[in-house]
Amino acid sequence: MDANHEGLAPASILVSAGRQPRSPGAGLNAPLELSSTYVADGPVDYARGGNPTWTAFEEALGALEGGSALVFSSGMAAIAAALSLAPEGAVIVAPTHAYSGTGLILESLEKAGRASLRRVDISDSAAVIAALEGADVLWAESPTNPMLEVADLPRIFQAARTVGAVALCDNTFATPLVQQPLSMGADIVVHSVTKYLAGHADVILGATVTADTERGRRFHEALAQYRLIHGAIAGPMETWLALRGMRTMHLRVERSSANAAELAARLQGHTAVERVRYPGFGSIIAIEVHGGPDGAETVAAQVRLWTHATSLGGVESLIERRRRHPSEPSTVPDNLLRLSVGVEDVDDLWRDLDAALAPATRSR
């Protein structure tokens, strides 16, 4: 983390980090560097190894998470890079419920005989600690996607450190505004930058952040080498847009979180809703509705202000039945709708959602 940002609140870091030096006549914003090659004998000779636009974004995210960031071409690329640190034949402990893309990578490693997978309820710390015996890697996600289970991160990271396992944490849902896993003992944090960091549903990007320790620097070098030789590099235009989106992240997340808290309260006891899953923070709610999968699909099809679409973390509110995707675990209820709450007027969101829930009410 840049010493210039130590002691600053996240909102101040988001606005100030990744800027150009304050020399007379300098532009306020980081430059958009569109060049694939550079004159010899400089710090970078080819853009697969570096780009000033990457550097600005990485400075901002690193300051926000309290570590050293690397931008990747997608969240999946960042996840794959982080999991590449697992040794051959590794025992990996991971949540039963997690981002489905992470699950696909983990399952592919297991099928290829490159890893042994132990899936646990990440909210059950005792179960996680028991599963860590003899493990090489802990993959944490809190809250989980889409079940919104919350882990005791400091406790399970300490347990991972005790057995010598690498502690990896997907912080996409919570965002660094809610929690900073490196300060809790994680070795590496992963983000789908596409979501809350960029926040406008217009880029595909990922990132890793490592601790500013000797151990963390070793991981950072390994991840940078993975990005270089696998070509998992971000486009400068996408990175520039993500940095611009981050400037207002605190405002977006504050508004969407307030909307989510209000909607979660109103959904409690709704006659069309069997269960509300909400961890008490953040902008994601999951609800299980009456009428089974057909009832849930009907609700998603009836909304007008909400958008029936996958993804999350943008300014717009999205709704989706997660089990429509074959990669979602069978333990996710087939009538579960994931709501990514945006920044619209909360009463407008409620009226639209309440009207869409009416068919599920009648199906009881």
Secondary structure, 3 states (H helix, E strand, C coil): CCHHHCCCCHHHHHHHCCCCCCCCCCCCCCCCCCCCECCCCCCCCECCCCCHHHHHHHHHHHHHHCEEEEEECCHHHHHHHHHCCCCCCEEEEEECCCCHHHHHHHHHHHHCCCEEEEEECCCCHHHHHHHCCCCCEEEEECCCCCCCCCCCHHHHHHHHHHHCCEEEEECCCCCCCCCCHHHHCCCEEEEECCCCCCCCCCCCCEEEEEECCHHHHHHHHHHHHHHHHHCCCCCHHHHHHHHHHHCCHHHHHHHHHHHHHHHHHHHCCCCCEEEEECCCCCCEEEEEECCHHHHHHHHHHHCCCCEECCCCCCCCCEEEEHHHCCCCCCCCCCCEEEEECCCCCHHHHHHHHHHHHHHHHHCC
